[in-house]
Amino acid sequence: MTLSTHFSSSIRSDSDELIDAEVWPEGSLEILSQVEVDQLRNQGEGGLYRLLRRCILAVLNSGGNTDDAREVLRKHKDFSVGFIQQDRGLKVSLTGAPASAFVDGVMIRGIRELVFSVLRDVVFTNNEIRESGRFDLKSSANITNAVFHILRNARILAPMTSPNLTVCWGGHAISRREYDYTKKVGYELGLRGLDVCTGCGPGAMKGPMKGATIGHAKQRIRTGRYIGITEPGIIAAESPNPIVNSLVIMPDMEKRLEAFVRTAHGIVVFPGGVGTAEEILYLLGILLHPENRDMPMPLILTGPAESASYFRRIDEFVAAILGEEACSRYRIVVDDPESVARAVRDGLEDVQSFRKRHRDAYYFNWRLKIAHDFQRPFTATHEAMAALDLTEDRPVHELAADLRRAFSGIVSGNVREDTMAAIDANGPFQINGSPKIMGLLDDLLGAFVDDGRMKLKQKSYSPCYRIAT
């Protein structure tokens, strides 16, 4: 449907204009059952309203310049979502919505599409994945099957196409020069007909998409895909950027990461902070599994010349803890966007040949072995963080799994309002391990703090962790 948004607007504060609106769906979920609507309205235990509200608010807040989820929710404390059932379908009512999501009182079309992507994924994940009984989410194979079904329902999987999807990772709090560099790389990828998938937020998640749009336009590619994959815990802190034309919300961080690597044909990593290090460790831990030894996966770490020290620290950390085999799975390219794009394109030829030889799908990497340790959801609590086993006498892929969890906990402590509240109440997380690993971890995290790579508002940053000595 393409019916106009109905709206009324009013000033709700001294500085921000907020809008009340009624919005028709476009392209998905014009019809919901009464049970589904009741679930979405339910603000109590087992209801979906709070989850839906935070995700829709994040979409409407696209372009916001904060990564503090509590600030976003506090600023829009009166924002609410309602549902109007009519004979011709469902209409969503919004109260106190950010005015930046509207032009002359009409919701921007791209934002409207993303709002209903949120609705689609929240309903599908709850009813078809969690409640249907079809998926035993304690089983590794069933977790992968659930990831597949969520992506398929969101129309992320594109059959009958050659491998061309480049996943780009990197920080949301990066310098202007680093951001401009991500755009240059995205441009070179777009010129070569490659699509881009990111975490959907600002910074290194937005830049490659923005560059790719220009590359695609020059090549007259009108089917370019700019896929954003996120999850409820961080979406308020990393609102979808306006270039995303396919958004999917995975149930948790682990399924989000699995969605990245199952759909990726190649991965480019830009400068970032703890979240970027988490993603690198996640992928390396998977690639180091013995069953993935021959699995081709182009992995390029890149940034402008002034970011070389960031990747040098990451490289030294990986070499010291996971060994040279881990380092052999990636290539570092400094200040050369064309070389990055050519390396990805050449690597995709190996991916296509490998999957063709093994009769594997191009759109979903079924053969990639992901151990259950990398799939099991990790909730960052003080007890869970203190219990991580960061010692050397373990297989490297298992150690990588716990290292990834340590970084994930720090990300959670930086951006999730529930984790930040727990830290306010009980103090910083304590991370334990061998003296060698603790020393290396302390040095790396300290460098991230010194370089301003923890949060956007760096001056107010107070570490959410404490390294045991």
Secondary structure as UniProt FT lines:
FT   STRAND          6..11
FT   STRAND          17..23
FT   HELIX           34..41
FT   TURN            45..46
FT   HELIX           49..60
FT   TURN            61..63
FT   HELIX           69..75
FT   TURN            76..78
FT   STRAND          80..86
FT   TURN            87..88
FT   STRAND          89..98
FT   HELIX           99..101
FT   STRAND          102..103
FT   TURN            104..105
FT   STRAND          106..107
FT   HELIX           109..124
FT   HELIX           125..130
FT   TURN            137..138
FT   HELIX           140..153
FT   TURN            154..155
FT   TURN            159..160
FT   STRAND          165..169
FT   HELIX           176..191
FT   TURN            192..193
FT   STRAND          195..198
FT   HELIX           203..205
FT   HELIX           207..218
FT   TURN            219..220
FT   STRAND          226..230
FT   HELIX           232..235
FT   TURN            236..237
FT   TURN            242..243
FT   STRAND          246..249
FT   HELIX           253..263
FT   STRAND          266..269
FT   HELIX           274..287
FT   HELIX           290..292
FT   TURN            293..294
FT   STRAND          299..303
FT   HELIX           305..307
FT   HELIX           308..322
FT   HELIX           324..327
FT   TURN            328..329
FT   STRAND          331..334
FT   HELIX           337..357
FT   TURN            358..359
FT   TURN            366..367
FT   HELIX           372..374
FT   HELIX           382..386
FT   HELIX           396..415
FT   HELIX           417..426
FT   STRAND          429..431
FT   HELIX           435..450
FT   TURN            451..452
FT   HELIX           458..460
FT   STRAND          465..467
//
